[in-house]
């Protein structure tokens, strides 16, 4: 194979590589995770412990202090704060800034082990009741309101729970939570006058109710070669069945049941913990969050498709309304970015065509397009960089710098060729004389944003993609300037 054939073969490989970059960039853009705002980790958890009937002082001394001592044994701890009120202890645990989304789950696991170990030091009524809450970082990209004129809150809640089970199966859905669902309670009202008249003890009635309404292991009995489990049936199958509980005898020896001294009423919690209204109607909210690194647009499409599939089973009169639908905002933001990107690339190409000639402008425009496509591909392969307002903003910031390296290389080539020198010699000289100075300038531009992206605090985590997108795009612009630009220039 002679030198000419070898050159043709290398050019074919280069063009195939460029085509693969374009195809890979387009596919990466379509499949990349998308959110409205960057993901970030809330490095704070709450340890909530109920201590019924205790004063604030007792809660602080008997519950809060032992929990604080256990929490302070965490090496990852930044600070701990606590609030002790009557019947309730709340300990706030704040973790050091250097722990990110990859390491923080292990920290919460260690915190739970510490809290579990300290439970035996707590009073009997508070023992085993501590709850660690650490899921503050979930953002509900979709928030729906379920209303139904003429339907009770219990009927709406049952349908909302059905929707939650179905929507959890949709693509990229992490969690579905209900809001302002009214919990139905059973109120047992005991008449103290009847108790006094019949000579019954109220505490004994409560003890009998607690003893009946428990799940216990009845053991096993051997029948032949098998051991069958015994399932005691001492619990209540319905609320009305409680009224048939025998609570004592009257003076004539007649058995007394709970119905003789008490009544049962079903009702919603009063007062309700929270109320949601949509268009004046009381509603149940449905909050849907995206999996970490997921695509909120894909999730929105999957949720709407699932709701359409369930439409035929939706009871008449029940309506599902959208309070917030983040996928639409993300789609609009992405569309605006693509429009601005196309506009900016067009402006760059047109200006360069007038300033440096038609072919030179087209070459730099092609290099710019390849650099952006390669940036999308690297972002997708990295997996942690999503398309959101910070990363899109970084691309727009970098856009004005992406052409600098290519312009300097192609300008050197253009001047040498116009001076009448041999084309390949000019190309080699332009790359050799400028590559390291361009590398230094690119490194300086990247380092200017390093303080933002590499910071360990919350701001650094939120703006992390700003640094990495600029680093990726400017690095690729330097690589393309010393490879693709001289290749295309040599073919002029």
TAJOUR-V852719 format. One line per field, one symbol per residue. burial: + if it has 24 or more other C-alpha atoms within 12 Angstrom, else -. A space follows every 50 residues. Layout:
BEGIN
burial=???
END
This chain:
BEGIN
burial=-----------------+--++-++--++-++++++++++++++++++++ +------+++++++++++++++-+-++--++++++-++++++++++++++ +--+--++-+++-+++-++--++--++-++++++----++++++++++-- -++++++-++--++-+++-++++++++++++++------+----+--+-+ -+--+---+--------------------------------++-+-++-- -----+++++++-------------+-----+++++++++++++++++++ ++++-++----------+++++--++++-++-++--+---+--++--++- -+---+--++++++++++++++++++++++---++++++++++++++++- ++++++++++++++--------+--++++++--++--++--++-++--+- -+++-+-+-+++++++++++++++++++++++++++++++--
END
